[in-house]
Amino acid sequence: MVVEREYRGPVQGAIHDLRTLHRLWMAVAFPQLRQDHSVLGRWQPDAGRQQVLYYAWAVLGGLALAVAYPLLLVGLATRFYSRRFDSAGTRLGLVGVLVVTAVVWGLLTLLARLRFSPTGFAAVAAASVVAVVSAGLAWVFVRVDGRPVTVLLAYPAAMNAVFLPPVVAALYSPALADVVFPSSTSLAIWLLDNVLVVGNLNTFFRETFELEGVAYVAMWFGIAVPLGWFLGTVVTVADVVRPKGENADADTVG
């Protein structure tokens, strides 16, 4: 007998996600609403102060969802693609992942050998080696039991495997520099003006560092690690709200 999986369209998927997120939010302040609680489905807030707190918390949760739900969509989209990379990595195995990554960045290194100075070639070759090692570490970390290892180590390693060689190559290629450096500068300004304002970190970075040369490499390494943590975290949230076995083919929206 063939069991048909229920199709959930984008609207139904969004409603399901919002309800799940709001239920989780409510359970933070009211443990009686948790799924493992004995009074689930029978509890109602008492009239008076508790009822006011209940509805105030519910409204606050609705406002929080306006910010949280776009992040959930990022998590679903990231999970959609990371599953495919993970599936490909499983089929290839560790040696296969290392070989494929070495071939991809090896071609960039070969191009650097033909077009760049010896110093530029050496820099790109070193970045490519780091990227290959990072790809291998990401493969290993994903297969270590435990979500914290995946979030804290696997995702940042994968980000470095992707970002590092092109940024280093841009230091020695005018064509790549015209693409990478203006975008990197714009991103750095946005981070300084909007993210690193806490504790006047933006002032510290502006007075201490000049965004030129190897500083671009350091910048992207610094971005790759928290970006990996961010993506790993939103994927974790997506797994809680929409478990992997549920409507698996519609991760991105519904």
N, C-alpha and C positions, 0 to 999 in steps of 0.2 A: 504494500500500500504506500502511495506517495503522499507525504504530508506537505501541504502547501504552506509556505511561510507567509504570514500576514504582511501585506505591503503597507508601508506607512509613508505617505507623501510628505512633502516639505512642511505643509501647514500642520498636519497631525504630529509630525516629528517635533516641530518647534513647541507645540502645546504640551506634548509629553515631557520634553526637556524642561520647560519652564515650571511645570507642576512638580517635577522631581526635585529641581533646584530649590523651589520655594518650600517644599516639604522638608528638605534637609536643613534649610535655614530655620524653619520654625522649630525643628527638633533640637537645635542648639540651645535655645532658651527654654524650651518646654520638652523635657525628656519623655513626658507621657506620650508624645507623638512619634517616638522612635518605633521602628518596626518590631524590635525585639521586646517592647514593653507590654506588660500583661493587660493594660487597659486600652490598647490601641483600638480606635474605632468607637470607643465608648466615652472618651474623656471630652469634656467641654469646660471652658474657663468659667470660673465663678463670676457672678455679677459683681460689679464694683471695680476695685483696683486691678485685680487679676485680668478682668476682661479688657480694661483700658490698655494694660501692658501687652496683652495678646494682640489686639488689633493694631496698636502702635508698632509692635515688632513685625507684624505682617505687612504693614504699609512700608516700613523701612526696608524689608526684604524685597518688596516689589521694586523699589527705587534701586536697590543694589543689583537686581537682575538686569537693569538697563545697562549696567557696566559689565556684569559678569557674563551675560549670554553671548556677546560678540567674542569674548575670550573662549567660551565653550566651542563656538564654531571654528575658531582657530585650532583648538585641540582636536576636534573631529577631523578637520582637513589634514592636520599633521599626522594623526593616527592613520588616516586613509593611505597616505604615501609611505609612512614608516612601516606599515604592514607589508607593503610591496617590496620595499628595500630589505626588510627582515626576511621575507619569503625568498627573495633572490639570494640573500646571504646564506640562508639555510641550505639552499640547493648547491651553492658554490662551495660552501665550507670556508674555513679560515684561509686555507692556501689559495682558494679561488678568489676570495675578496682581495687578498694581498696582490695577487697577479693582476686582476682587473684594474685595481687602483694604480699599481705600478705602471701598467701599460698606458693608462690615461695621462697620468702626470709625467710619465717617461717621455711621451710625445711632446709635452710642453718643454721638458728639459732638453730634448733634442733640438727643438726650435730655438731655445735659448743658446744652445751650443753654436748654432749656425748664425744667429743674428746679434747676440749680445757679446759684451766684452768678457774676458775670462772671469772677472769678478762677478758680473751678472749671471754668467752660467753657473758658477759655484753657488751663488745665493739661491738660484731657482732649484738647483739640484738638491741643496740642503733642505729647502722647504718641501720639495717633493718627497724626500725621505721621511720627513716628519709627518707629512700627510698620509703616507702609506702606513707608517707605524700607528698613527691615530686611527685609521680605518680598521686596522687589525685589533687595536684595543677596544674600539667601539663594538666590534663583533663579539669579543670575549666578554665585555661588561654586560651586554644585552643578555647573554646566556648564563650569567651569574644569578643565582636565585635571589630575588628581592627587588622591589620597585625602587628603593632608595639608590641602589647601585646604578640602575639604569638612568635615573634622573640626574644624579650627581656626577656620574662619570661617562656613561655611554653617549648621551646627547652632546655634551661639550666636545668629546673626542671626535664625534661625527662632524660637528661644525668646523673644527679645525681641519679635518680632512678635506672639506669642501673649499674653505675660504683661503687658506694660507698660500698655496702656490700661485694663484692668480694675483694676489696682492703683492707678493714679492716680485713676480714678473713685471708688474706695472711700474716698479721702481726703475726698470731698465728699458721699458718699451714705451715710446711716445704715444703709440696708438692705444695701448691699454691704459696708459696714464691719463689720457684724455677722458676715459670712461670712469676709471676707478677713483682717481684722486678727487675730482670735483664732487662726485657722489659721496665719497668718504668725508670730505670737508663739510658738506651740507649736513650729513648725518652727525658729525662731531659737534657742530654748532647747535643742532637741535637737542642733542643729549646734554650739552653743557647748559643750555637755556631752560630745559624742561625737566630733566631727570636728575642731574648732578647738582641741583641748587641746594639740596639737603646738606646742611653742615658747611655750606660755602665750598663744596668740593670743586665747583666750576671755577672759582677764583684760584684755587690751588693748582688745578691743571693748566689754566691759562698762564699763570705766572711761572710755572715750573717747566712746561714742555712746549716745544714748537712742533706743529704737525707737519713734519717733513722727513724724507728719507725713511729710515727704519721705524720711525714713530708710527707710520701707517701700519706696519706689521704688528707692532705692539698694540695699536688701537684695535685691530681686527681680532687679535688673540684675546684681548680684554673683552671684546664684544661677544666672541664665540662662546666663552664659558657661561656668562649669565644668560645669553640667548638659548644655549642648550638647556640650562636649568628651567628657563621660562617655558620652552616647548615641552620639556618632559613633564612639567607641572600641569600644564593645560591638558596634555594627553591623559594624565592621571585623573584629572577631574572628569574628562570625557568618559573614561572607563567606569567611573562611579555612576555618572548620570545615565549613560547609555552603554551597558556592558557589551563586551566584544561579540558575544553570541547573539545579540539582539539587533535585528535589522542591519546586519553587517555590511550590506551592499550600499547603504545610504549614509555613510559617515559624514559626508561633507555638510549636509543641511538637514535632510529629513530622513 
